[in-house]
């Protein structure tokens, strides 16, 4: 248990019905006694936890009433942090929660660092590092599918699989080392059996790694750039995908000067859609900057929706757009099909688009939007439908650790197959075991823990 007691605002700042100030640590109840005045005179702190008490937060010095609150407290170790925790449910708003927090700090608490409550939950053994990271993913999820993946990790689905792999590798390591240390008493298992067991573990690890790309999509989204010449309907397409007026749309070309970004849910896939300026030879300085920004956005795009105008046909400006994004994954979107009797045919598009998927739609009427959503899903996942109970690795840190686990087992297999001594293979297996321990936090360094929790918000 930490020696200091921390406090922070645990709800978003702004107007609302309730704001919560959370206090955690060995002196949480003692600090609460200094600032909480119950409506009824009773020893609220002497009873059992998990109860609500009505009263007031007062200034610890002047005893002036600050706000009317409900107080709840949880005794260690049965709390989120495994420490004594007190929460003040006060009025939402900028002033009320800030004044309550100031009173708590004046009474002896320290302002919490980002993610420090969850870090204490990890250090207290209530959750492992993998589950702790999932807390942040749950908070930041923008689609139900992303939320489901994060909840599965929070509930320990990935942890159980990682620990199962680690225990399997540890069992092999113990058998090899026992045979090395006590050759007369504990004969080691046959090499063929060891190799077969390692291959089975490696196949399970490779399956997790195969699914990691989908996990990253649900967690981080797909950077998607709308590219095309001026006045082709990119902003209208953004509004249609978002389901609201996110970008300004006019009949004049060159309306979009700055990059407009919106997170859009497409069949559960979070797309970070960037609406860019029309790529053309701009006359005004502001538009030239916008075109330069569009080209820069294309360089970091994971997916490009190349928007064409069905009414104008393919122009030199369209060819310039295709040239600018030729190294990116693309979908061709032929817009404004409601304005012409016969839009661009696949044969007309093939010399320029090749085998890139083509979708015909009207951003104005919404016709064809569902086809675009389906094309995006197929482009991102290749038509794969993920089961709700499937384990998806979503973090780069986890993927790198899995790669080292697989690499360690592979090196050990090659050593044993090549007739090298078993003690050399055991070093590779030990490295594989340590790599998986980094995911759950069993072999993680203090610096890594600090770096992970630095990304959290204050109050969580």
C-alpha positions as CSV (number, residue, x, y, z in Angstrom):
1,X,0.0,0.0,0.0
2,X,1.2,3.5,-0.8
3,X,1.9,5.8,2.1
4,X,0.3,8.9,0.6
5,X,-3.4,9.6,-0.2
6,X,-4.4,10.9,-3.6
7,X,-7.4,12.8,-4.9
8,X,-8.8,14.0,-8.2
9,X,-11.9,14.9,-10.1
10,X,-13.2,11.6,-11.6
11,X,-15.9,13.0,-13.9
12,X,-15.5,15.3,-17.0
13,X,-15.4,19.0,-16.3
14,X,-18.5,20.9,-17.4
15,X,-22.1,21.4,-16.5
16,X,-23.9,18.2,-15.4
17,X,-26.1,16.8,-12.7
18,X,-23.2,15.2,-10.7
19,X,-19.5,15.6,-10.3
20,X,-17.4,13.1,-8.4
21,X,-14.2,13.8,-6.4
22,X,-12.4,10.5,-5.7
23,X,-9.9,10.0,-2.7
24,X,-7.8,6.9,-2.3
25,X,-5.2,5.9,0.2
26,X,-4.5,5.0,3.8
27,X,-5.8,8.4,5.1
28,X,-8.8,8.7,2.8
29,X,-11.3,8.3,5.6
30,X,-9.4,10.6,7.9
31,X,-9.3,13.3,5.3
32,X,-13.0,12.9,4.6
33,X,-13.7,13.3,8.3
34,X,-12.1,16.8,8.1
35,X,-14.2,18.0,5.3
36,X,-17.5,16.1,5.5
37,X,-20.3,17.2,7.8
38,X,-23.2,14.6,7.8
39,X,-26.7,15.9,7.9
40,X,-27.5,13.6,10.8
41,X,-24.9,13.3,13.6
42,X,-23.5,9.8,13.3
43,X,-20.2,8.1,13.0
44,X,-20.5,7.3,9.3
45,X,-16.8,6.1,9.1
46,X,-17.2,3.6,11.9
47,X,-19.8,1.4,10.1
48,X,-19.4,-0.9,7.1
49,X,-18.5,0.4,3.7
50,X,-20.6,0.6,0.5
51,X,-23.1,3.0,1.9
52,X,-24.2,6.5,1.0
53,X,-24.3,9.4,3.4
54,X,-26.0,12.8,2.9
55,X,-24.3,15.9,4.1
56,X,-22.0,18.8,3.2
57,X,-18.4,19.4,2.3
58,X,-17.0,22.2,4.4
59,X,-13.7,24.1,4.3
60,X,-11.3,22.3,6.7
61,X,-10.2,25.6,8.1
62,X,-13.2,28.0,8.3
63,X,-15.8,25.2,8.3
64,X,-17.8,27.2,5.7
65,X,-20.2,25.0,3.7
66,X,-18.9,24.4,0.1
67,X,-21.5,22.1,-1.4
68,X,-24.2,19.6,-0.6
69,X,-23.0,16.1,-1.3
70,X,-23.5,12.4,-1.1
71,X,-20.5,10.6,0.4
72,X,-19.6,6.9,-0.3
73,X,-16.7,4.9,0.9
74,X,-15.2,1.5,0.3
75,X,-12.8,-0.1,2.7
76,X,-9.5,-1.8,1.6
77,X,-9.0,-4.1,0.0
78,X,-12.5,-4.2,-1.5
79,X,-12.3,-1.1,-3.7
80,X,-11.1,-0.2,-7.1
81,X,-7.6,0.7,-5.9
82,X,-7.5,-2.0,-3.1
83,X,-7.1,1.0,-0.7
84,X,-9.6,2.9,1.3
85,X,-11.6,5.0,-1.2
86,X,-14.0,7.9,-0.5
87,X,-16.0,9.5,-3.2
88,X,-17.9,12.9,-3.0
89,X,-20.9,13.1,-5.3
90,X,-21.3,16.8,-5.6
91,X,-23.1,19.1,-8.0
92,X,-21.7,19.0,-11.5
93,X,-20.1,22.2,-12.9
94,X,-16.8,23.9,-13.1
95,X,-16.9,25.5,-9.6
96,X,-18.5,22.9,-7.3
97,X,-16.1,20.0,-8.1
98,X,-13.1,22.3,-8.1
99,X,-13.9,23.7,-4.7
100,X,-14.6,20.2,-3.2
101,X,-11.2,19.0,-4.6
102,X,-9.5,22.1,-3.1
103,X,-10.9,21.3,0.3
104,X,-9.8,17.7,0.1
105,X,-6.3,18.7,-0.9
106,X,-6.2,21.3,1.9
107,X,-7.1,18.5,4.3
108,X,-4.0,16.5,3.4
109,X,-4.5,14.7,0.1
110,X,-2.2,14.9,-2.9
111,X,-3.4,15.6,-6.4
112,X,-3.3,12.3,-8.3
113,X,-1.2,11.8,-11.4
114,X,-2.8,10.6,-14.7
115,X,-3.9,7.0,-14.3
116,X,-2.7,6.7,-10.7
117,X,-6.0,5.2,-9.4
118,X,-5.8,2.4,-12.0
119,X,-2.0,2.1,-11.4
120,X,-2.7,1.4,-7.7
121,X,-5.3,-1.2,-8.7
122,X,-2.6,-2.9,-10.7
123,X,0.0,-2.6,-7.9
124,X,-2.5,-3.9,-5.4
125,X,-3.1,-7.0,-7.5
126,X,-6.7,-6.4,-8.3
127,X,-6.1,-6.3,-12.0
128,X,-3.1,-7.2,-14.2
129,X,-1.3,-4.8,-16.6
130,X,-3.3,-6.1,-19.6
131,X,-6.6,-5.4,-17.8
132,X,-5.4,-2.0,-16.6
133,X,-4.7,-0.9,-20.2
134,X,-8.2,-2.2,-21.1
135,X,-9.7,0.4,-18.7
136,X,-8.4,3.2,-21.0
137,X,-9.6,1.4,-24.1
138,X,-13.1,1.1,-22.6
139,X,-13.2,4.8,-22.0
140,X,-11.9,5.7,-25.4
141,X,-14.0,3.2,-27.4
142,X,-16.1,4.9,-30.1
143,X,-17.9,1.9,-31.5
144,X,-19.8,-0.9,-29.9
145,X,-17.4,-3.4,-31.4
146,X,-14.4,-1.5,-30.1
147,X,-16.1,-1.4,-26.7
148,X,-16.7,-5.1,-26.8
149,X,-13.1,-5.9,-27.6
150,X,-11.9,-3.6,-24.7
151,X,-14.5,-5.2,-22.3
152,X,-13.3,-8.7,-23.2
153,X,-9.7,-7.7,-22.3
154,X,-10.9,-6.0,-19.1
155,X,-12.7,-9.1,-18.1
156,X,-9.5,-11.1,-18.5
157,X,-10.1,-12.9,-21.8
158,X,-6.7,-12.0,-23.2
159,X,-5.0,-12.4,-19.8
160,X,-6.2,-16.0,-19.5
161,X,-4.9,-17.0,-23.0
162,X,-1.5,-15.3,-22.3
163,X,-1.1,-17.0,-19.0
164,X,-2.1,-20.3,-20.5
165,X,0.7,-19.9,-23.1
166,X,3.2,-18.7,-20.5
167,X,2.4,-21.7,-18.2
168,X,2.8,-24.1,-21.1
169,X,6.2,-22.6,-22.0
170,X,7.2,-22.6,-18.3
171,X,6.3,-26.3,-18.0
172,X,8.6,-27.1,-21.0
173,X,11.4,-24.9,-19.5
174,X,11.1,-26.6,-16.1
175,X,11.2,-30.1,-17.7
176,X,14.3,-29.2,-19.7
177,X,16.2,-27.6,-16.8
178,X,15.3,-30.4,-14.4
179,X,16.8,-32.9,-16.8
180,X,19.9,-30.7,-17.1
181,X,20.4,-30.2,-13.3
182,X,19.4,-33.8,-12.2
183,X,20.2,-36.1,-15.2
184,X,20.2,-39.2,-13.1
185,X,17.1,-38.6,-11.1
186,X,14.9,-36.6,-13.6
187,X,15.4,-37.7,-17.2
188,X,14.4,-34.9,-19.5
189,X,11.6,-35.4,-22.0
190,X,12.4,-36.6,-25.5
191,X,13.4,-33.7,-27.9
192,X,10.7,-34.7,-30.3
193,X,8.0,-34.2,-27.6
194,X,9.5,-30.9,-26.5
195,X,9.5,-29.6,-30.1
196,X,5.9,-30.8,-30.7
197,X,4.7,-28.9,-27.6
198,X,6.6,-25.8,-28.5
199,X,5.1,-25.9,-32.0
200,X,1.6,-26.1,-30.6
201,X,2.3,-23.1,-28.3
202,X,3.8,-21.2,-31.2
203,X,0.7,-21.8,-33.4
204,X,-1.5,-20.4,-30.7
205,X,0.7,-17.3,-30.4
206,X,0.7,-16.9,-34.2
207,X,-3.1,-17.0,-34.2
208,X,-3.2,-14.2,-31.7
209,X,-0.8,-12.2,-33.8
210,X,-2.9,-12.8,-36.9
211,X,-5.9,-11.3,-35.2
212,X,-3.9,-8.3,-33.9
213,X,-4.5,-6.2,-37.0
214,X,-8.3,-6.4,-36.4
215,X,-7.8,-5.5,-32.7
216,X,-5.7,-2.4,-33.7
217,X,-8.5,-1.3,-36.1
218,X,-11.1,-1.5,-33.3
219,X,-8.9,0.3,-30.9
220,X,-7.2,3.0,-33.0
221,X,-9.5,3.2,-36.0
222,X,-8.5,3.6,-39.7
223,X,-7.1,6.9,-40.9
224,X,-9.2,7.5,-44.0
225,X,-8.6,10.4,-46.4
226,X,-11.3,11.8,-48.8
227,X,-9.3,12.8,-51.8
228,X,-10.4,14.3,-55.1
229,X,-10.5,17.5,-57.2
230,X,-12.3,20.6,-56.0
231,X,-16.2,20.5,-55.8
232,X,-16.3,16.7,-56.3
233,X,-18.5,16.3,-53.2
234,X,-15.9,15.2,-50.5
235,X,-17.5,17.3,-47.8
236,X,-21.0,16.1,-48.7
237,X,-19.7,12.5,-48.5
238,X,-18.2,13.2,-45.0
239,X,-21.6,14.6,-43.9
240,X,-23.4,11.6,-45.3
241,X,-21.1,9.1,-43.5
242,X,-21.2,11.1,-40.3
243,X,-25.0,11.4,-40.4
244,X,-24.8,15.2,-39.6
245,X,-23.6,18.5,-41.1
246,X,-19.9,18.2,-40.1
247,X,-18.4,20.1,-43.0
248,X,-19.5,23.2,-44.9
249,X,-20.9,22.5,-48.3
250,X,-21.4,25.1,-51.1
251,X,-21.6,25.1,-54.8
252,X,-18.3,27.0,-55.0
253,X,-15.2,25.0,-55.6
254,X,-12.4,25.2,-53.0
255,X,-14.6,25.6,-49.9
256,X,-12.5,23.2,-47.8
257,X,-9.3,24.9,-46.8
258,X,-8.4,23.2,-43.5
259,X,-8.5,19.5,-42.9
260,X,-11.8,18.5,-41.2
261,X,-11.6,15.3,-39.1
262,X,-14.5,13.2,-37.9
263,X,-14.7,9.7,-36.4
264,X,-17.3,7.7,-38.3
265,X,-18.7,4.3,-37.3
266,X,-18.8,2.1,-40.4
267,X,-20.2,-1.4,-39.6
268,X,-18.4,-1.2,-36.3
269,X,-15.1,0.0,-37.7
270,X,-14.0,3.4,-36.4
271,X,-12.9,5.5,-39.4
272,X,-10.9,8.7,-38.7
273,X,-12.1,10.4,-41.8
274,X,-10.1,13.4,-43.0
275,X,-11.9,15.7,-45.5
276,X,-9.2,17.5,-47.4
277,X,-9.0,20.4,-49.9
278,X,-9.5,19.6,-53.6
279,X,-6.2,18.7,-55.2
280,X,-5.7,21.2,-58.1
281,X,-3.5,24.1,-59.1
282,X,-4.8,26.7,-56.5
283,X,-4.6,30.4,-57.2
284,X,-5.1,31.8,-53.7
285,X,-2.4,31.4,-51.0
286,X,-4.9,29.9,-48.5
287,X,-6.1,27.3,-50.9
288,X,-2.5,26.4,-51.9
289,X,-1.9,25.7,-48.2
290,X,-5.0,23.6,-48.1
291,X,-3.9,21.5,-51.1
292,X,-0.4,21.0,-49.5
293,X,-2.2,19.8,-46.4
294,X,-4.3,17.4,-48.5
295,X,-1.1,15.9,-50.0
296,X,0.5,15.5,-46.6
297,X,-2.6,13.8,-45.2
298,X,-2.4,11.3,-48.1
299,X,1.1,10.3,-47.1
300,X,-0.2,9.0,-43.7
301,X,-3.5,7.6,-44.9
302,X,-4.3,3.9,-44.3
303,X,-7.3,4.1,-46.7
304,X,-8.1,6.6,-49.4
305,X,-11.6,7.2,-50.8
306,X,-10.9,8.7,-54.2
307,X,-14.0,10.7,-55.0
308,X,-14.9,11.3,-58.7
309,X,-17.6,13.4,-60.2
310,X,-20.0,11.4,-62.4
311,X,-21.1,14.5,-64.1
312,X,-17.7,15.7,-65.3
313,X,-16.1,12.4,-66.1
314,X,-12.4,11.7,-65.6
315,X,-10.2,14.9,-65.9
316,X,-6.5,15.6,-65.6
317,X,-7.1,16.7,-62.0
318,X,-8.6,13.2,-61.3
319,X,-5.5,11.6,-62.8
320,X,-3.3,13.8,-60.5
321,X,-5.3,12.6,-57.5
322,X,-4.7,8.9,-58.5
323,X,-1.0,9.6,-58.9
324,X,-0.8,11.2,-55.4
325,X,-2.3,8.2,-53.7
326,X,-1.1,5.3,-55.8
327,X,0.9,3.7,-52.9
328,X,-2.2,3.6,-50.6
329,X,-5.1,1.3,-50.2
330,X,-8.0,2.8,-52.2
331,X,-11.7,2.7,-52.9
332,X,-13.0,4.7,-55.9
333,X,-16.2,6.5,-55.1
334,X,-18.2,7.8,-58.1
335,X,-20.3,10.6,-56.6
336,X,-23.3,12.6,-58.0
337,X,-24.8,9.6,-59.8
338,X,-28.2,11.3,-59.3
339,X,-27.2,14.0,-61.7
340,X,-26.5,11.9,-64.8
341,X,-28.4,9.2,-66.6
342,X,-25.2,7.1,-67.2
343,X,-22.3,7.5,-64.7
344,X,-18.8,6.5,-65.5
345,X,-18.6,2.8,-66.4
346,X,-16.1,0.3,-64.9
347,X,-14.5,0.0,-68.4
348,X,-13.9,3.8,-68.4
349,X,-12.4,3.6,-64.9
350,X,-10.2,0.6,-65.4
351,X,-7.3,2.3,-67.1
352,X,-7.0,4.6,-64.2
353,X,-8.3,2.6,-61.2
354,X,-7.2,-0.9,-62.2
355,X,-8.6,-3.5,-59.8
356,X,-9.4,-1.0,-57.1
357,X,-13.0,-1.4,-55.8
358,X,-15.5,1.0,-57.3
359,X,-18.7,2.3,-55.6
360,X,-21.4,4.4,-57.2
361,X,-23.4,6.7,-54.9
362,X,-25.0,10.1,-54.3
363,X,-23.8,11.8,-51.2
364,X,-26.8,14.2,-51.6
365,X,-29.6,11.5,-51.5
366,X,-27.7,8.8,-49.7
367,X,-28.2,6.2,-52.5
368,X,-25.3,3.8,-52.6
369,X,-24.0,4.6,-49.1
370,X,-24.6,1.1,-47.8
371,X,-22.5,-0.2,-50.7
372,X,-19.6,2.0,-49.7
373,X,-19.8,0.9,-46.1
374,X,-19.7,-2.8,-47.2
375,X,-16.7,-2.0,-49.5
376,X,-14.9,-0.4,-46.6
377,X,-15.6,-3.4,-44.4
378,X,-14.3,-5.8,-47.0
379,X,-11.2,-3.7,-47.7
380,X,-10.3,-3.4,-44.0
381,X,-11.2,-7.0,-42.9
382,X,-11.3,-8.9,-46.2
383,X,-14.9,-9.9,-45.6
384,X,-14.0,-11.6,-42.3
385,X,-16.7,-11.4,-39.6
386,X,-15.3,-11.5,-36.0
387,X,-17.1,-13.6,-33.4
388,X,-18.1,-11.8,-30.2
389,X,-16.0,-14.2,-28.1
390,X,-12.9,-14.0,-30.3
391,X,-9.7,-12.8,-28.6
392,X,-8.2,-9.7,-30.3
393,X,-4.9,-8.2,-29.4
394,X,-5.2,-4.5,-29.9
395,X,-1.9,-2.9,-28.6
396,X,1.4,-2.5,-30.3
397,X,3.1,-3.4,-26.9
398,X,1.3,-6.7,-26.8
399,X,2.0,-7.5,-30.5
400,X,5.7,-6.9,-30.0
401,X,5.8,-9.2,-26.9
402,X,4.0,-11.9,-28.8
403,X,6.5,-11.6,-31.7
404,X,9.3,-12.1,-29.2
405,X,7.5,-15.1,-27.6
406,X,7.1,-16.7,-31.1
407,X,10.7,-15.9,-32.0
408,X,12.0,-17.4,-28.8
409,X,10.2,-20.6,-29.3
410,X,11.2,-20.8,-32.9
411,X,14.9,-20.3,-32.0
412,X,14.6,-23.0,-29.3
413,X,13.0,-25.4,-31.9
414,X,15.9,-24.8,-34.3
415,X,18.4,-25.3,-31.6
416,X,17.0,-28.7,-30.6
417,X,16.4,-29.8,-34.2
418,X,20.0,-28.9,-35.0
419,X,21.4,-31.0,-32.2
420,X,22.6,-28.1,-30.0
421,X,22.7,-28.5,-26.2
422,X,19.4,-28.2,-24.4
423,X,20.7,-25.5,-22.1
424,X,21.0,-23.2,-25.1
425,X,17.4,-23.9,-26.1
426,X,16.3,-23.2,-22.5
427,X,17.7,-19.6,-22.8
428,X,15.4,-18.9,-25.8
429,X,12.4,-20.4,-24.0
430,X,13.2,-18.3,-20.9
431,X,13.2,-15.2,-23.1
432,X,9.8,-16.3,-24.6
433,X,8.3,-16.7,-21.1
434,X,9.6,-13.2,-20.0
435,X,8.1,-11.6,-23.2
436,X,4.6,-12.9,-22.2
437,X,5.1,-11.7,-18.7
438,X,5.5,-8.2,-20.0
439,X,1.9,-8.3,-21.3
440,X,0.4,-9.2,-17.9
441,X,2.9,-7.2,-15.8
442,X,4.7,-10.2,-14.2
443,X,8.1,-9.3,-15.7
444,X,7.5,-5.6,-16.5
445,X,9.9,-2.9,-15.4
446,X,8.9,0.1,-13.2
447,X,9.7,2.5,-16.1
448,X,7.4,0.6,-18.4
449,X,4.6,0.8,-15.9
450,X,5.0,4.5,-15.4
451,X,5.0,5.0,-19.2
452,X,1.8,3.0,-19.7
453,X,-0.2,4.9,-17.1
454,X,1.0,8.2,-18.3
455,X,-1.5,8.0,-21.2
456,X,-4.5,7.9,-18.8
457,X,-6.6,10.8,-17.8
458,X,-6.4,12.3,-14.3
459,X,-9.1,10.8,-12.0
460,X,-8.9,7.2,-13.5
